[in-house]
């Protein structure tokens, strides 16, 4: 008997703003820059990469390149993408 598996994609679980906020908060908690950038890219895929690219005034291919784990987007790009995702950043004392 063979076991059938399916590929896990976190995008399938990011269907509402609450789950998206929890996922991004957990990513920030790691302090891992590459993981945070990848998480923002995953959220952009969940919301529709073409729509997010247009709202952020970026090309879709450059958005894909910048938001992968090995990407190094500028902070302004991150802010534009978060704004396009309707995500507000806040800070608190540790």
C-alpha positions in Angstrom: 0.0 0.0 0.0 1.4 3.4 -1.0 0.8 6.6 0.9 -0.3 9.5 -1.2 0.6 13.0 0.0 -0.1 16.4 -1.3 2.3 19.4 -1.3 1.7 21.8 1.6 1.2 25.4 0.7 0.6 28.0 3.4 -1.2 30.1 0.9 -4.1 27.7 1.3 -4.5 28.8 4.9 -4.2 32.5 4.4 -7.8 33.1 3.4 -8.7 35.9 5.9 -7.0 39.0 7.4 -6.8 37.4 10.8 -4.8 34.4 9.6 -2.6 36.7 7.5 -1.9 39.0 10.5 -1.1 36.0 12.7 1.2 34.5 10.1 3.1 37.8 9.5 3.4 38.4 13.3 4.9 35.0 13.8 7.3 35.7 10.9 8.5 38.9 12.6 8.9 37.1 15.9 11.6 34.9 14.3 13.8 37.8 13.6 14.9 36.0 10.4 15.1 38.6 7.6 14.8 36.0 4.8 11.9 34.3 6.5 10.0 37.6 6.9 10.6 38.6 3.3 9.4 35.2 2.1 6.3 35.5 4.4 5.4 38.8 2.8 5.8 37.2 -0.6 3.6 34.3 0.4 0.9 36.7 1.7 1.2 38.7 -1.6 0.6 35.4 -3.5 -2.4 34.7 -1.3 -3.9 38.1 -2.1 -3.0 38.0 -5.8 0.5 38.9 -6.9 -0.7 40.9 -9.9 -3.1 43.0 -7.9 -0.5 43.7 -5.2 2.2 44.6 -7.8 -0.2 47.1 -9.3 -1.2 48.6 -6.0 2.5 48.9 -5.0 3.4 50.4 -8.3 5.9 47.5 -9.1 6.1 45.0 -11.9 5.0 41.5 -11.1 8.3 39.9 -12.0 10.3 42.3 -9.8 7.9 41.6 -7.0 8.4 37.9 -7.3 12.2 38.4 -7.4 12.3 40.8 -4.4 10.0 38.7 -2.2 11.7 35.4 -2.3 13.9 34.1 0.5 17.1 35.1 -1.3 15.6 38.5 -2.3 16.9 41.7 -0.8 14.2 44.3 -1.4 14.7 47.9 -0.3 12.7 49.0 2.8 10.6 51.3 0.6 9.6 48.3 -1.4 8.5 46.4 1.7 6.5 49.4 2.9 4.8 49.7 -0.5 3.9 46.0 -0.5 2.6 46.1 3.0 0.5 49.1 2.2 -0.8 47.3 -0.9 -1.7 44.3 1.3 -3.5 46.7 3.7 -1.2 45.7 6.5 -0.3 48.3 9.1 3.0 47.9 11.1 3.2 49.0 14.7 5.9 48.9 17.3 5.9 48.1 21.0 8.5 48.1 23.7 10.0 44.8 24.6 
